[in-house]
Amino acid sequence: MSTQAGGLRGVVIGESDICDVQAEGNLYYRGYNINDLADHSTFEEVVYLLWMGRLPRKAELETFVHQLRQEYAIPEGLLAILKGFPGHADSMDALRTGVSALGMYDPDAGDNSAEANLRKALRIQAKIPTIVAAIERLHRGQEPVPPRTDLGLAANFLYMLNGREADPLYSKTLDIDFILHAEHESNASTFAARVTVSSGADLYSGIVSGIGTLSGPKHGGAALETMQMLLEIGSVDRVDDWVRPKLTGEKRIPIPGFGHAVYRQPDPRSRRLREMSRKLGELNGDTRWYEITAAIEKVVDELSNTPERLAAGKQAIYPNVDCFSASCYYMMGLDLRLFTPLFAIARTSGWCAHMMEQMKPGARIIRPRLEYIGPHDLPYIPIEQR
Ligand SMILES: CC(C)(COP(=O)(O)OP(=O)(O)OC[C@H]1O[C@@H](n2cnc3c(N)ncnc32)[C@H](O)[C@@H]1OP(=O)(O)O)[C@@H](O)C(=O)NCCC(=O)NCCS
């Protein structure tokens, strides 16, 4: 199989001390287990960890949080650009273009030094939620709400969406969701961001590559597809009829929210999101979306993880990070338009960590080869004679 058809599976492109994704179902950010971070940390602290390589001391975290909050607001000129987008624009297209424009307002534009990159990363991370919230408000025909610098990143994002403070449980749920989505080694969008800056291009260009790559349904768009599936199925008793034919036909049709390029055991992030989905359902007095997802999981397991398939070398299929985050977002009242941008807000931290690592002095441009399989020396026939 060519490496293109093989999707570069298992190809190691370099060394990194940011993140360890283990096929047996473990995930570490800078050596810390994702479950410990989800239990005890905050998204801001995780961003510090990813960028600085260690957990902050109390005063360091306070300064970092303060600096982020001071950068929440976006330039008036950018707001005017966002207002000029067509009403039907896709949220990820709008975000990609918004971030691209934001780069031109950055006082460090043109400076790719490590110090400038850290300042730029901080501005991008602080402003991306504001851009996403503004895009959503404009889509609804509402005026964007200015950020509140007394709120954390997740709480402020929910505030900007609705113009009022969210239930603390929702802010906490989103904060944990951001921690779980922050980083994942050389995933497609992070690889794209690293390739972009390896040429000497700036951090904003890398983020634009990352957003574009993340938007696909095989990557960050999977939570949206998962929720569309849940809505289409609508009730637990319809799950079997919907899922079974997709996995027993001549060619299996992938079920959104399941499968992973690296994990061969359950995705450690999905366990946590599963719990959050159940809890939100119980609090809302409607566990339907959690139950439908859990029922899909059962059928996928029954039809995928059979001794025969596994003995034939097929990979085991389990829920991935998007599987239960879909119902969590939905139960928090977040529009489907926001699902993929939410992933982008969180993953910006990982993209920036990787780009700053990639931009260390001495790194070479990433330039793999393709094996040419076309013809050679074809005779050039004048256009009139073709
Ligand atoms: C994530 C994903 C792109 C990984 O793809 P990959 O590593 O290239 O895996 P493959 O597509 O080669 O699949 C390998 C086998 O597992 C099966 N499989 C993979 N994902 C599956 C899914 N979501 N549902 C059912 N079967 C699946 C494939 O059918 C294939 O089996 P087959 O050879 O019998 O057809 C893939 O699992 C997928 O499309 N998932 C749905 C989208 C999604 O949730 N993406 C978010 C990832 S975090």
Ligand as a Chemical Component Dictionary entry (heavy atoms), coordinates in Angstrom:
data_LIG
# 
_chem_comp.id                   LIG 
_chem_comp.type                 NON-POLYMER 
_chem_comp.pdbx_formal_charge   0 
_chem_comp.three_letter_code    LIG 
# 
loop_
_chem_comp_atom.comp_id 
_chem_comp_atom.atom_id 
_chem_comp_atom.alt_atom_id 
_chem_comp_atom.type_symbol 
_chem_comp_atom.charge 
_chem_comp_atom.model_Cartn_x 
_chem_comp_atom.model_Cartn_y 
_chem_comp_atom.model_Cartn_z 
_chem_comp_atom.pdbx_ordinal 
LIG C1  C1  C 0 -11.128 8.304  12.852 1  
LIG C2  C2  C 0 -11.018 7.547  11.534 2  
LIG C3  C3  C 0 -10.944 8.548  10.387 3  
LIG C4  C4  C 0 -9.758  6.686  11.590 4  
LIG O1  O1  O 0 -9.660  6.085  10.385 5  
LIG P1  P1  P 0 -8.521  5.033  9.988  6  
LIG O2  O2  O 0 -7.476  4.921  11.010 7  
LIG O3  O3  O 0 -8.110  5.379  8.609  8  
LIG O4  O4  O 0 -9.316  3.682  10.044 9  
LIG P2  P2  P 0 -9.943  2.954  8.773  10 
LIG O5  O5  O 0 -10.891 3.887  8.122  11 
LIG O6  O6  O 0 -8.818  2.391  7.981  12 
LIG O7  O7  O 0 -10.765 1.789  9.442  13 
LIG C5  C5  C 0 -10.196 0.575  9.858  14 
LIG C6  C6  C 0 -11.313 -0.409 10.061 15 
LIG O8  O8  O 0 -12.152 0.025  11.142 16 
LIG C7  C7  C 0 -13.474 0.294  10.670 17 
LIG N1  N1  N 0 -13.919 1.575  11.246 18 
LIG C8  C8  C 0 -13.172 2.684  11.428 19 
LIG N2  N2  N 0 -13.923 3.663  11.930 20 
LIG C9  C9  C 0 -15.167 3.153  12.061 21 
LIG C10 C10 C 0 -16.366 3.701  12.508 22 
LIG N3  N3  N 0 -16.443 4.985  12.909 23 
LIG N4  N4  N 0 -17.456 2.932  12.509 24 
LIG C11 C11 C 0 -17.386 1.653  12.105 25 
LIG N5  N5  N 0 -16.269 1.067  11.644 26 
LIG C12 C12 C 0 -15.161 1.809  11.624 27 
LIG C13 C13 C 0 -13.348 0.430  9.181  28 
LIG O9  O9  O 0 -14.547 0.100  8.528  29 
LIG C14 C14 C 0 -12.232 -0.526 8.859  30 
LIG O10 O10 O 0 -12.731 -1.834 8.840  31 
LIG P3  P3  P 0 -12.830 -2.619 7.418  32 
LIG O11 O11 O 0 -11.408 -2.765 6.950  33 
LIG O12 O12 O 0 -13.486 -3.898 7.763  34 
LIG O13 O13 O 0 -13.656 -1.744 6.522  35 
LIG C15 C15 C 0 -12.254 6.615  11.349 36 
LIG O14 O14 O 0 -12.343 5.768  12.458 37 
LIG C16 C16 C 0 -13.539 7.386  11.135 38 
LIG O15 O15 O 0 -13.856 7.780  10.009 39 
LIG N6  N6  N 0 -14.333 7.611  12.243 40 
LIG C17 C17 C 0 -15.559 8.350  12.135 41 
LIG C18 C18 C 0 -15.251 9.850  12.140 42 
LIG C19 C19 C 0 -14.766 10.319 13.506 43 
LIG O16 O16 O 0 -15.392 10.059 14.509 44 
LIG N7  N7  N 0 -13.645 11.060 13.514 45 
LIG C20 C20 C 0 -13.102 11.655 14.712 46 
LIG C21 C21 C 0 -11.826 10.991 15.122 47 
LIG S1  S1  S 0 -11.279 11.578 16.691 48 
# 
loop_
_chem_comp_bond.comp_id 
_chem_comp_bond.atom_id_1 
_chem_comp_bond.atom_id_2 
_chem_comp_bond.value_order 
_chem_comp_bond.pdbx_ordinal 
LIG C1  C2  SING 1  
LIG C2  C3  SING 2  
LIG C2  C4  SING 3  
LIG C2  C15 SING 4  
LIG C4  O1  SING 5  
LIG O1  P1  SING 6  
LIG P1  O2  DOUB 7  
LIG P1  O3  SING 8  
LIG P1  O4  SING 9  
LIG O4  P2  SING 10 
LIG P2  O5  DOUB 11 
LIG P2  O6  SING 12 
LIG P2  O7  SING 13 
LIG O7  C5  SING 14 
LIG C5  C6  SING 15 
LIG C6  O8  SING 16 
LIG C6  C14 SING 17 
LIG O8  C7  SING 18 
LIG C7  N1  SING 19 
LIG C7  C13 SING 20 
LIG N1  C8  SING 21 
LIG N1  C12 SING 22 
LIG C8  N2  DOUB 23 
LIG N2  C9  SING 24 
LIG C9  C10 SING 25 
LIG C9  C12 DOUB 26 
LIG C10 N3  SING 27 
LIG C10 N4  DOUB 28 
LIG N4  C11 SING 29 
LIG C11 N5  DOUB 30 
LIG N5  C12 SING 31 
LIG C13 O9  SING 32 
LIG C13 C14 SING 33 
LIG C14 O10 SING 34 
LIG O10 P3  SING 35 
LIG P3  O11 DOUB 36 
LIG P3  O12 SING 37 
LIG P3  O13 SING 38 
LIG C15 O14 SING 39 
LIG C15 C16 SING 40 
LIG C16 O15 DOUB 41 
LIG C16 N6  SING 42 
LIG N6  C17 SING 43 
LIG C17 C18 SING 44 
LIG C18 C19 SING 45 
LIG C19 O16 DOUB 46 
LIG C19 N7  SING 47 
LIG N7  C20 SING 48 
LIG C20 C21 SING 49 
LIG C21 S1  SING 50 
# 
